[in-house]
Amino acid sequence: MPSSPLILLSKTMIFPDQKSNLEDLKLSVSDLPMLSCHYIQKGCLFTRPSIPINSLISLLKQSLSKTLSFFPPLAGRFYTDPNGYIYITCNDAGVEFHHAKCDTKSIRDVIGPVHVPELVKEFFTFDKTVSYRGHYKPIMAVQFTELADGVFIGCSVNHAVTDGTSFWNFFNTFAEICRKFSNNNNQSVEKISRRPDFSRESVLISSAVLRVPEGEPKVTFNENEPLRERIFSFSREAIMELKAKVNNKNDAFQLTAGDFNFNAVETMGKQSNDKYLPGIFENFFKCAAVSTTPEISSFQSLSALLWRAVTRARKLPATKTTTFRMAVNCRHRLNPKMDPLYFGNAIQSIPTYASAGDVTSRDIRWCAEQLNESVKAHDDETVRRFICNWEKDPRCFPLGNFDGASMTMGSSPRFPMYDNDFGWGRPLAVRSGGANKFDGKISAFPGREGNGSVDLEVVLAPETMAGIESDHEFMQYVTV
């Protein structure tokens, strides 16, 4: 195995700049299943700032310390009480900050290759760390990596503590505070734009106990299987053309209420990436069309396109049942609604089933309708039923592609990933580490140009990746 071009220069513990007075937070029915998952690993690539590196490192550490005072659970640890309940104790134990250097590699080495290079995995720490280890390891680590002409800021966060909504609220706040510090000589930041909600009063807080296997939970997929990973980019125009085809409309730019089903994937609620989607969500009610058939959203259309391409590439028997899972945000689905900035996991996994024969032989609208029906049906009653079923049989989330015919969609194109300006401009790209990746794992990101564009981070077996790369129906919508 070739040696790593990355050199770790330093590792430091960072503590909140103010002591926490937050009480212990009990893990919920949405947090506990994630104890067997890897830490979330997401980060942003930037051009190299003009600030001297030593000054930049000092600024980032100071900003992280201040940010932790607004997010005390991230500086805490897990503990299990005598009854088996697991809590986050906000004890200011701190997070790790790593400074690494990889000056033989450039921005082009990161975003230039067709497939995501292995190098990207080295921009994150806590690789393959299972979230249960938050009992004795930091809940979060930040790694700052210098490239020849750029920098990468990667965060690894315990998945039993945050979902995507909570993760990106932290990351956005970290960037906001750093930007304020860099522009403000008095170094005083007392308010943030989106203060997290740490309440634990919803139906997600349960008396059920998760019985952890001896030792610790294990991931439920093969961490070492050969995989290919690629970012497929879709422009706003391509997505609207696809949506028009799915909805049998001549006007590729007609938009309706269905486009709000971007919420089908875990979303940021009001704190979404809407400022980068001006063409799609303006005049929503003016654009709403009255129709006797359900309007299929842009994102459901895109998901159906991928479902068909992957199923064809896998060459499955016609009778084989395929599964397309989507992670959905429950904050706005519950009645009463949760705070949009509730800190923790508030997600559930919606499966849609169809035979391989139906997915490949029926038209794309039929596939999109199956996804649409699953999302529409996931209301308050369904969320509560999922909770009740879990309480009857508490267990960790079985992540993976167990039957060779499954796909799992996570993240969301509405997360404000490109809002992370630390004081030297917006990110050039968003990338994730090696965490929780298996054949069929898909993550949806907003495109950098905004305006409704979407990037899909697709992880597949090598032969399946080759199949979708030569699939005309799929590739005709991909932006080269």
C-alpha positions, 0 to 999 in steps of 0.5 A: 500500500502506498505511503500517505502524502499527508503529514499530521503536524499537530493534535490539540484538545479544544475546550469551550470558552465558557463552562456549560450549564446544560443538563445531561441529554438523554439519547432518543429513539432516533439517536440510539440506532445510530450507535452502530454507525460511523461518525459523520464525516463531511467537510469543505474545500477552499482556495488557500487564504492569504492569512499566514497559516499560523494565524489561520490555525489560531483563528480556527481554534479560537472560533471552534472554542467559541462555537462549542460554547453554543453547542456544549453536547459536542464537547461532552461524552456519553455515559450509561446509567445503571438502568441502561439509558445513555446520555450525553454529559455536557462536561466540557471534555473537549474535541480534537483539532488536527493540523495536517499538511499535504503540500504535494497535492492540489485542489485539482487532485481533489476535484479533478479525477472522475472518481473521488480519490482515496486522498479525500478520506485522509482529510478526516480523523476518526476513520471507521470509528463507531459512534458508541465509542463516544463513551470514551472518545471525543464526540467530535474532531476537526481536521484542517489540511493544507494543500499546495493551493488550497485548504480543507476543513473536515469535521467528524461528528458522532452520528448518535449526537447529530443528524445532517440538520444538526451537523450543518447548523454546527458547521455553519455556526463555526464558519459564521463565528470565524468570519466574525472574528476575522472581521472584528478586532474586538473578538466578541461574539455573543449571538449566533444566527441559528441557536440550537434547541436542546429540549428533550420533550418530544415523543422521540424521548422514550423509556425503552432501553437499547440492550447493547451487545457485549463490547460495543455495537458493530457496523452492519456492512463490510467496511472493506468491500471494493467500491467506486465513488463519484460525484454526479452533477445535475444542473437546474436546467437538466433537473427541470427537463427531467421533471417535465418528462416525468410529469409529461409536461412540455414546459421544462421550467414549470414548477409546482407544489411538488418541488417542496418534496425536496423535504423527502430527504432530511432537510434543514427546514426554515434554515435551508439552502433556499437562498441558492434556489431563487428560481425554484421556490419563488412565487410558489403558490403562483406556480402551483398547478391544479392536476388530477394526477400527483405532481412529482417533485424534481428530487423524486424524479432524480431519485427515480432516474438513479434507481432505474440506472442502478437496477439495470446496472446490477442485472438483477432477476426480474422478480428480485425485490429492490429497495430505495431508502430515503432518510427523512426529517421528522421535525416538521412531520410530527404534530406538534412540530419540533423546533427546526433547529432541534439538536440531535437526530430526528430522522427516519428511514423510509423504504420503497419496494419494487421488483427489479422487473417493474423498476426497469420495464415500467416508465420513470414516472411509475418509479417516481410515483412509488417514491412520492407515495412513500414520502406523502404517507410519512405523516405524524401517525406514521412517524409515531408508528415507527417509534412504537415499533422500535420501542417494541424491539430496540436495536441499532440501525441495520445500515448496508446493502444486505441483498445486493438490491438496495440503495440508501439516500441520505443528506439533502440538496437543501442543506446549506453546505455552501454557506460556510464562508470562514472569512475567505470565501465560499467553498469550492466543493463539499466532500465526505470521508469514508464513513458509512459507505457501502454499495448503494449509498447515495448522498445528495448535496446542493450544487455549488452554483446553487439555483436548484442544481444538485450533486449526487455522491454515489457509492457503488460496486465497481461493475455497477458504477461502470454500468451507470456510467454507460447508461444513456438514460442516466448520463444524458442528464449529468453535467460534464 
